[in-house]
């Protein structure tokens, strides 16, 4: 089966309240995907973001981002008033999210919604709390405690609450703080109830129209997260719960110092001891959000770069053995119905390629990686296996137009020749056509490339902070011409999805 998908994060949808949400624009985009025959809507992680605004650095692997709760839906539900929404500004730039304004004003509005809805919605919230008891109590207490301690990371909290999950009297400490912070805990749980109520409704709507979601699971979690605070035994931490080594990638031709991500590394022996139960819970939770789950940095499951804690670059790290086939076998045995994509980009050694083969999951091919030289490349479409997902570019890459404009003359000439580009077609459509016509069972394009956007619409530049994750699509972007282009292309190359019934 040949299919097509479009990558557009929820934050990039248009909305009047500063960032894309799960409201009307999400439903309109679902209708757009159905109309164009596009089966898959790929998004980035949905968790609550912190400093830096990255969806890959969230406070919880289970929780949803409160920024994505649609405020107009809350108004329609009687939880907010028109006057309350009109009194708040979320910035004046419709093409860029203003996270400073969101941080300043969103919590106040959600607190108003909670105060109006907590008694009315007590019964469904209680059910939601019980259904998600495996994570939500820890998460809600974590977030309430962050407020109590002026949003400092948990590693800087008082010792009793910081070490409560490893000390003999920890349960008493948790109960004491939970009672003291009851209102904060209840508020955080209500916000998650609102998020999941809106997400479940959107996913049901999409499913009824033959549209499915591809979602991302980052391989690592941040140190300052409810996940590490609540279950430190699964991570490489010392007795004081400080990391011993942290995640990164080694130096390469692009970065002489490598990349120092700083995430705590997993204690894979501890995880293997209980059959990778933590990961199975995590992936099962992802299956309730997405139809297909992309595992980010898949090569870290084979071997990962470990950097001593305290280093300022990744240069002095070393390769360590990952869980390998035992992990894959545990996932396939416990979650046989789940569908995955292996993000097998980066430095691929034979053991990584063997692990992808062993999993049977499709790997990734990125067209923007195909034309760096005249040397043979696995990213050139004529080398693809059918069991792969072809991307024009990912959220970490330049837009197609930006990439083409920045290429050296030799690479540009090679790409133009390979893809048989014509001046009338333009590079964006030529790159999309090349991916669409490949044998890959799924081709995914960024929405920015259909719109012909340049560097101003790049979603993320790895290794930089301050200007990422901001781009938003405007309300008038999906013109009849754009819609017809996608309809024509998906039909021409046998990727148009027809809804049954």
C-alpha positions in Angstrom: 0.0 0.0 0.0 1.3 3.4 -1.0 0.5 6.4 1.2 1.3 10.0 1.7 1.6 12.1 4.8 2.2 15.8 5.8 4.3 16.9 8.7 2.8 19.8 10.6 3.0 20.1 14.4 -0.1 21.2 16.3 1.7 24.4 17.3 2.0 25.4 13.6 -1.8 25.5 13.1 -3.4 28.9 12.8 -5.4 30.2 15.8 -6.3 33.6 17.3 -4.6 32.7 20.6 -0.9 32.7 19.9 -0.3 29.0 19.0 -1.9 26.2 17.2 -4.4 24.2 19.2 -6.8 21.2 19.1 -9.6 23.5 18.0 -11.3 24.5 14.7 -8.0 24.8 12.7 -7.1 21.2 13.6 -10.5 19.9 12.4 -10.1 22.0 9.2 -6.7 20.6 8.6 -8.1 17.1 9.0 -10.7 17.9 6.4 -7.9 19.2 4.1 -6.0 16.0 4.5 -9.1 13.9 3.6 -9.8 16.1 0.6 -6.3 15.7 -0.8 -6.2 12.0 -0.3 -3.4 12.3 2.4 -3.8 9.5 4.9 -1.2 10.5 7.6 -0.8 13.7 9.7 2.6 13.6 11.3 3.2 15.7 14.4 5.9 16.2 17.0 5.8 15.1 20.7 2.7 16.5 22.5 4.2 16.9 26.0 4.3 20.1 28.1 7.4 22.1 27.1 9.7 24.1 29.4 12.7 26.4 28.8 13.6 26.4 25.1 10.1 25.4 24.1 11.3 22.2 22.5 8.7 19.4 22.2 11.6 17.0 22.6 12.4 18.3 26.1 9.1 17.9 28.1 8.1 17.7 31.8 6.4 14.4 31.2 6.3 11.6 28.6 2.6 11.0 29.4 1.2 14.5 29.8 -0.2 16.8 27.1 0.8 20.4 26.4 -1.6 22.9 28.1 -0.8 25.3 25.3 -2.6 23.1 22.9 -5.9 23.2 24.8 -8.3 25.3 22.6 -9.6 28.3 24.4 -12.5 28.9 22.1 -13.8 25.4 22.9 -13.5 26.2 26.6 -15.5 29.4 26.0 -18.2 27.3 24.1 -18.2 24.9 27.1 -18.9 27.7 29.6 -15.4 27.6 31.1 -14.2 30.9 29.9 -16.0 34.1 28.7 -15.5 36.2 25.6 -14.4 39.1 27.7 -11.7 37.1 29.4 -10.3 36.0 26.0 -10.5 39.5 24.5 -8.6 40.9 27.5 -5.5 38.8 26.8 -2.9 39.4 24.0 -0.8 36.5 22.7 1.2 38.5 20.3 0.6 40.1 16.9 2.6 37.9 14.6 0.3 35.2 13.0 3.3 33.3 11.6 5.3 32.9 14.9 4.3 31.6 18.3 5.1 34.0 21.1 6.0 31.7 23.9 6.6 34.5 26.3 3.1 35.7 26.0 1.8 32.1 26.2 3.8 31.6 29.4 2.5 34.8 30.9 -1.2 34.4 30.1 -2.2 30.8 29.5 -2.1 29.6 33.1 -4.3 32.4 34.3 -7.0 31.5 31.8 -6.7 27.8 32.5 -7.1 28.5 36.3 -10.3 30.4 35.5 -11.5 27.3 33.5 -10.6 25.0 36.4 -12.4 27.0 39.0 -15.6 27.0 36.9 -15.4 23.4 35.9 -14.0 21.5 38.9 -17.3 20.9 40.6 -19.3 20.5 37.4 -16.8 18.0 35.9 -15.9 16.2 39.2 -17.2 12.8 38.1 -15.5 12.6 34.7 -12.3 14.0 36.1 -12.4 11.4 38.8 -12.7 8.7 36.2 -9.9 10.2 34.2 -7.7 10.4 37.3 -8.3 6.7 38.0 -7.7 5.6 34.4 -4.3 7.5 34.4 -3.3 6.7 38.0 0.0 5.2 36.8 1.5 8.6 36.0 -0.8 11.5 36.7 -0.4 11.7 40.5 3.4 11.9 40.2 3.1 14.4 37.3 0.6 16.7 39.0 2.6 16.8 42.3 5.8 17.4 40.3 4.2 20.4 38.5 2.7 21.8 41.7 6.0 21.5 43.5 7.7 23.3 40.7 5.4 26.2 41.3 6.0 26.1 45.1 9.8 26.2 44.5 9.7 29.1 42.0 10.0 26.8 39.0 13.4 25.5 40.0 14.4 22.1 38.6 13.6 19.3 41.0 17.4 18.7 41.5 17.4 22.0 43.4 14.4 21.3 45.6 14.7 20.6 49.4 16.1 17.2 50.1 12.9 15.6 51.5 10.9 16.1 48.3 13.9 15.8 46.0 14.8 12.3 47.3 11.3 11.1 48.3 11.3 8.3 45.7 14.4 6.7 47.1 14.1 7.3 50.8 12.4 5.0 53.3 10.1 7.8 54.5 9.4 8.9 51.0 5.7 7.9 51.0 5.1 10.0 54.0 6.8 13.0 52.3 4.7 12.5 49.2 1.5 12.4 51.2 2.4 15.5 53.1 3.3 17.6 50.0 0.2 16.2 48.2 -2.0 17.4 51.0 -0.3 20.8 51.2 -0.4 21.3 47.4 -3.9 19.8 46.9 -5.3 22.7 44.9 -2.2 22.8 42.7 -2.4 19.0 42.1 -6.1 19.1 41.4 -5.6 22.0 38.9 -2.9 20.1 37.0 -5.0 17.0 36.8 -8.0 19.1 35.5 -5.8 20.6 32.8 -4.7 17.2 31.6 -8.4 16.1 31.6 -9.1 19.1 29.3 -6.2 18.2 27.0 -7.1 14.6 26.6 -10.8 15.3 26.2 -9.9 17.6 23.2 -7.3 15.2 21.8 -9.6 12.2 22.0 -12.3 14.1 20.2 -9.9 15.2 17.4 -8.5 11.8 16.9 -12.0 10.3 16.7 -12.9 12.9 14.1 -9.8 12.2 12.1 -10.3 8.4 12.3 -13.8 8.8 10.9 -12.3 10.5 7.9 -9.6 8.1 7.2 -6.8 10.3 8.6 -4.3 8.7 11.0 -1.7 10.3 13.2 2.1 9.6 13.2 3.6 10.7 16.5 7.1 11.0 17.8 8.6 9.3 20.9 12.0 10.9 21.8 14.4 8.2 22.9 15.5 10.3 25.9 13.7 12.3 28.6 15.0 15.5 30.3 16.6 15.4 33.7 14.0 18.0 34.9 11.0 15.8 34.3 8.4 14.0 36.4 9.7 10.8 34.7 13.2 11.0 36.2 12.1 12.4 39.5 9.5 9.7 40.1 11.4 6.7 38.8 15.1 7.5 39.2 16.0 3.8 39.4 15.7 3.5 35.7 18.4 6.0 35.0 22.2 6.3 35.4 22.2 8.4 38.6 24.4 8.4 41.6 23.3 8.2 45.3 22.5 12.0 45.3 20.4 11.5 42.0 23.0 13.3 39.9 23.7 11.8 36.4 26.9 9.9 36.0 26.9 10.2 32.2 24.6 12.0 29.8 23.4 11.7 26.3 24.9 13.2 23.1 26.4 12.4 19.8 30.0 12.2 18.8 32.0 14.7 16.7 31.5 14.4 13.0 32.1 16.4 9.8 29.5 18.9 10.8 30.2 19.4 14.5 33.8 19.2 15.7 32.6 19.0 19.4 29.7 16.6 18.7 26.3 17.4 20.3 25.9 17.5 24.1 22.2 16.8 24.7 22.6 16.4 28.5 19.7 14.0 29.0 20.2 11.4 31.7 21.0 7.9 30.2 18.9 4.8 31.0 20.2 2.1 33.2 19.4 -0.6 30.6 20.3 -3.4 33.0 17.7 -2.2 35.5 15.1 -1.8 32.7 15.9 -5.3 31.3 15.4 -6.8 34.8 11.7 -6.1 34.7 11.2 -6.8 31.0 11.5 -3.1 30.0 8.2 -2.3 31.9 8.9 1.5 31.9 9.3 1.5 28.1 6.3 -0.7 27.6 4.1 1.7 29.6 5.5 4.6 27.7 4.8 3.0 24.3 1.4 1.8 25.3 0.5 5.4 26.3 1.8 6.5 22.8 -0.6 4.1 21.2 -3.5 5.9 22.8 -2.3 9.1 21.1 -1.0 7.9 17.7 -1.7 5.4 15.0 2.0 5.0 14.1 4.8 5.8 16.6 8.2 7.0 15.3 11.0 6.1 17.7 13.5 9.0 17.6 17.2 8.3 17.6 16.7 4.6 17.0 20.4 3.9 16.8 20.6 4.6 20.6 18.9 1.3 21.1 21.9 -0.5 19.6 24.7 1.7 20.9 24.7 5.2 22.4 27.2 7.9 23.0 27.7 8.5 26.8 29.4 11.7 27.9 30.7 12.1 31.5 28.5 14.4 33.5 30.0 17.9 33.8 31.7 17.9 30.4 31.1 21.0 28.3 31.2 19.2 24.9 30.5 15.7 23.7 34.1 15.1 22.6 35.1 12.9 25.5 32.2 10.5 25.3 32.3 6.9 24.4 30.1 4.3 22.8 28.2 2.0 25.1 26.0 -1.0 24.3 22.2 -0.5 24.1 19.5 -3.0 24.9 19.4 -4.2 21.3 17.3 -7.1 20.1 16.1 -8.0 23.6 14.3 -4.6 23.7 12.8 -5.0 20.3 11.6 -8.5 21.1 10.0 -7.3 24.4 8.1 -4.6 22.6 6.9 -6.8 19.8 5.7 -9.4 22.2 3.9 -7.0 24.5 2.5 -4.6 21.9 2.1 -6.7 18.7 -0.5 -4.4 17.2 1.5 -1.3 17.4 3.1 0.2 14.2 6.5 1.9 14.4 8.9 3.9 12.3 12.6 3.6 13.2 14.4 7.0 13.0 17.6 5.3 11.8 19.4 8.5 10.8 22.9 9.5 11.9 26.0 7.4 12.3 24.8 3.9 11.2 27.1 1.0 12.0 26.4 -2.6 10.9 24.8 -3.4 14.3 22.3 -0.6 13.9 21.3 -1.8 10.4 20.9 -5.3 11.8 18.7 -4.0 14.6 16.4 -2.2 12.1 16.3 -5.4 10.0 15.5 -7.5 13.1 12.6 -5.2 14.1 11.0 -5.3 10.7 10.0 -1.6 11.1 10.5 0.8 8.2 13.5 3.1 8.5 13.8 6.6 7.2 15.2 8.1 4.0 15.6 11.9 3.8 15.9 13.4 0.3 17.8 16.4 1.6 20.6 14.0 2.6 20.9 12.5 -0.9 22.8 15.1 -2.9 25.8 16.1 -0.8 28.3 14.5 -3.3 28.6 12.3 -6.3 29.2 9.3 -4.1 26.5 6.6 -4.0 24.0 7.4 -1.2 21.4 5.2 0.5 19.2 8.3 0.5 18.9 8.4 -3.3 15.5 7.0 -4.3 16.8 4.4 -6.7 18.4 2.7 -3.7 15.3 2.5 -1.5 13.6 -0.6 -0.3 9.8 -0.6 -0.3 9.8 -0.9 3.5 10.8 2.6 4.3 9.4 6.1 4.9 10.8 8.8 2.6 10.9 12.4 3.8 11.7 15.4 1.8 13.0 16.8 5.0 12.2 16.6 8.7 11.5 19.2 11.4 15.3 19.4 11.9 16.1 20.2 8.3 15.9 23.3 6.2 12.8 23.8 4.1 13.2 22.6 0.6 13.5 26.1 -0.8 16.0 27.2 1.8 18.0 24.0 1.2 18.1 24.4 -2.5 19.2 28.1 -2.2 22.0 27.2 0.1 23.4 24.3 -1.9 26.8 24.5 -3.5 26.6 24.7 -7.3 27.8 21.2 -7.9 25.2 19.7 -5.5 22.5 21.8 -7.0 23.4 20.8 -10.5 23.5 17.1 -9.4 20.1 17.4 -7.7 18.5 19.2 -10.6 19.8 16.5 -13.0 18.8 13.6 -10.9 15.2 14.9 -10.3 14.8 16.2 -13.9 13.8 19.7 -12.5 12.2 22.2 -14.8 12.1 25.9 -14.3 8.3 26.0 -14.5 7.9 23.2 -11.9 10.3 24.7 -9.3 12.5 22.9 -6.8 9.9 22.5 -4.1 7.5 20.5 -6.3 10.4 18.7 -7.9 11.6 17.4 -4.6 8.1 16.4 -3.6 7.6 14.7 -6.9 10.8 12.7 -6.5 9.7 11.4 -3.1 6.1 10.7 -4.3 7.4 8.7 -7.2 9.8 6.6 -5.1 9.0 3.0 -4.1 8.8 3.9 -0.4 5.5 2.8 1.0 5.0 6.1 2.7 6.2 9.6 1.6 6.0 12.5 4.1 6.4 16.1 3.2 6.6 19.2 5.4 3.6 21.6 5.0 6.1 24.4 4.5 7.4 22.8 1.3 3.9 22.6 -0.2 3.6 26.3 0.6 7.0 27.2 -0.9 8.3 28.7 2.3 12.0 29.6 2.9 14.2 29.8 6.0 11.6 31.9 7.8 9.5 28.8 8.2 12.2 26.3 9.4 10.9 24.6 12.4 14.2 23.8 14.2 17.9 24.3 13.7 19.7 21.7 15.9 22.2 23.1 18.4 20.5 26.5 18.6 18.0 28.0 21.0 15.7 31.0 20.9 14.3 30.9 17.4 13.0 27.4 17.0 9.5 25.8 17.2 7.8 29.0 16.3 6.6 28.9 12.7 2.8 28.9 12.2 0.7 28.5 9.1 -1.6 31.4 8.3 -5.4 31.0 7.9 -5.3 31.7 4.2 -2.4 29.3 3.4 -4.4 26.4 2.1 -5.5 27.9 -1.2 -7.3 26.1 -3.9 -4.1 25.9 -5.9 -2.2 24.2 -3.0 -5.1 21.8 -2.5 -5.2 20.9 -6.2 -1.4 20.4 -6.3 -1.6 17.8 -3.6 -4.6 16.1 -5.0 -2.9 15.8 -8.4 0.4 14.6 -7.0 -1.0 12.0 -4.6 -3.3 10.6 -7.4 -0.6 10.6 -10.0 1.8 8.5 -8.0 -0.8 6.1 -6.5 -0.7 7.6 -3.0 -4.3 9.0 -2.8 -6.2 7.5 0.1 -9.9 7.0 -0.6 -12.2 6.7 2.4 -14.5 3.8 2.4 -18.2 4.3 2.7 
